[in-house]
C-alpha cells in the first residue's frame, strides 16, 4: 500500500468527479482524491492547500482528520512522507512543488497539466526527476481512455495500415486544454513532432505570453501529418480523427462516441468502400484515475516511464510554444526542439489564482 | 426559348469529351449525363454539331458514338470554329493547349466555353484568357463539377441561408496532384467556404517535387478572408478517400467516400454539462436531382442571357490554380505563409494529365492491342 497525498485541494484534487454524469470521455473514479481512495494500491493520507476552506471541504469529503490537512505543502511532505503526491494547484507553482516533492523523497508524482509554464521549468523538473528516479505522470487523461488506447493499439499492431493523418478539432487554449489535444495527437501517432506551422487568434495574442487559441500543422518524425484546430470548432466539439491506409478511428463529441472504419469491397471502379465497423472494446474498462495509479505503481516498481510522462508533458508544451513562435515569426515553420528555453505560456487557469475558484464562489454566496 | 437554340462543338474527343459517362455505374459523385458530348446531346438547349481532334481515331469513335457525319469532324479546331460557328465550345484537350484554344475560340466569336480543368498551366495564361473573355463578354465555365453536384450546391445553400451558423472550418482529404485533381479539391473548398483565400501555407511531398514545375501532391492550410480556415490533405489519404468536411457553429455537412455519402449534423439538447450533442440528421435533398452536365448548360445559357458569371467561372479556375501554386511557393520558400495574389505570374504547374499527351491515352491503348 502506497501512502498518497494531494497538494491543491480544489476541483481536480477533490470533487471534479461529482460533476460528471456520463461516461465515455472519462470513467470514474477520475480525479485525484477519489482515485486514491478507490485504488487497491493506495491510501489517501493527507492534503495540503493554502486556503483553509479548501482543506475543510477535503477533510470532510474524504474522511481525513484535521491534522492531516496542511496549509504548507512542504510541512506536509516532511510530516507525512507520502510515496505518491498529486499536484493539483494552479500551474504557476507546479514546477517548484514538483522539485520540492522530489527532494522530499516521494516515489511518484501525479501532476495536473500543463506540466509547467516555461520550457526551462520543464527541463529543470525532468533533469531532477531523472536523477532521482522519480516517476512523473501528467494527467493528460486521454492516454487512459480505453477507446483511444485501443485506437493506438490498432495503430501499433498494423490494423490501421500505415498511419497518414491525425486531425484534432478541439477548442482550447494551447497550454491549458491544448495539453490534452496535443498530447492525444502525439499518443495516437506514437511519434515526435519535428516541425510545426501555426496561426494564432491574433497578432496581439501571439505577441503576449497569455494562453491563447490557435491552429496548426504538425509534421511528425514518422511521416504522419497533423492538423489541429483549437480556434472555435462549432458543432465539432473535441474530435480526433486517426487515418491510416487500411483503417480509421474517429473519436467524436468529446470522446462520447468512437467510430471505426475499414475497407470493404465495392465502390466506384471497385476501389473499395470505407465502411463503419463495430469499434473493438477492450475486455475490461477501469476508472481513468485507477488506470493512472496502476501505471504509476508499475513505474515505481519496474522503472518504466508512465504512459503520460513528464517528457510527454514537456513535448505538449513545446509544440504549443512552437505554434505560437511560428505565428510570431510571420508565419514560418518552426523546428523542434526550441532553442530559447525561456519561452513560456501563462496557462489560462492561472488567471485569478490568488484565490481558488471555489473559494471565490463561496465568498460571493450570500451568508446563510 | 426555342428548342435546341445553341450550336455546340467539342474540341478534344477523348474520355471527358466523349465517353467518360460510359465508365460510371453509380450515382452520387456524378449524375448523368455528366461529360461533354452526351450532355450536349441530351440538353434541350444545345445541338452537338461538330468535334475536333488532331487524332483521326478519336474523331471516328466520336462520330460513330454521337451520330455525326465525318464532315462534322475536324483535325484542326481552328478550321472547325471557322466552318461551324458554334455558340458553345467544350475544351477537353490536354491542358497544355487549353489557353491558346480558349483564346482562339473567343476570337472566333463563341458565346460560351465549357472548359476542363485545370483552367491553364500558368497564371499568365489564366490572366490573358480572363482579360480577353471579359473584354468580349464570353462566359467560361470550368468543369470543377462538384459545384454542379446537387449535394454540394445544397450545402452551399445551407451556408448562404445560415443553416450551418457561422462557417469555421473546411477540411478536405483528397489525394491528388495539386493542379490536376487539386483543381477539384481546392475549388470545392472555395465554393463551400464562400470566401477568398488571403494566404496559404503548404508542404509538398518532397523538396525535389517542390522545386520543379511538374504537378505534385501536397498539404496545406488556407486562410480565407471571411475567417474560415481550411486544411487540405492532397498527399495519400488512405481510408478517407475524397472527403470534404464543412463545419459551422450550428451545423456541419460531411461528404464522404468520393461524394457517395453526404452527412448532415446539427445540435440536439443533451450531452456532458448540457452543452448539446452534435447529432446526425437526414441530409435535406431538393425536390429534383439534376444531371450535372445539364446543370452546367443551364448555368451557361443563363450567363449568355444575363451576362453574369458561371457558378464555376474562369476566375474560380484561376483561383484554384493560384492557391495550388501558392502552396508550392510556401514550401519553396522554406515553409512560409504566402499571401495571395501572387506577384510572379510566370509561375505554373504542368498538370499531370499532360504527361505523354502527344498521343491520347485511348489511342495509345488502341495501338498496343
Interface residues (C-beta under 8 A of the other chain):
Chain A: X19 X20 X21 X22 X25 X160 X161 X162 X164 X165 X167 X169 X195 X197 X199 X215 X217 X219 X225 X227 X229 X231 X232 X233 X234 X235 X236 X237 X243 X244 X245 X246 X247 X248 X252 X253 X254 X256 X261 X262 X263 X267 X268 X269 X271 X273 X274 X330 X331 X332 X333
Chain B: X23 X24 X25 X26 X29 X165 X166 X168 X169 X171 X173 X199 X201 X203 X219 X221 X223 X229 X231 X233 X235 X236 X237 X238 X239 X240 X241 X247 X248 X249 X250 X251 X252 X256 X257 X258 X260 X265 X266 X267 X271 X272 X273 X275 X277 X278 X334 X335 X336 X337
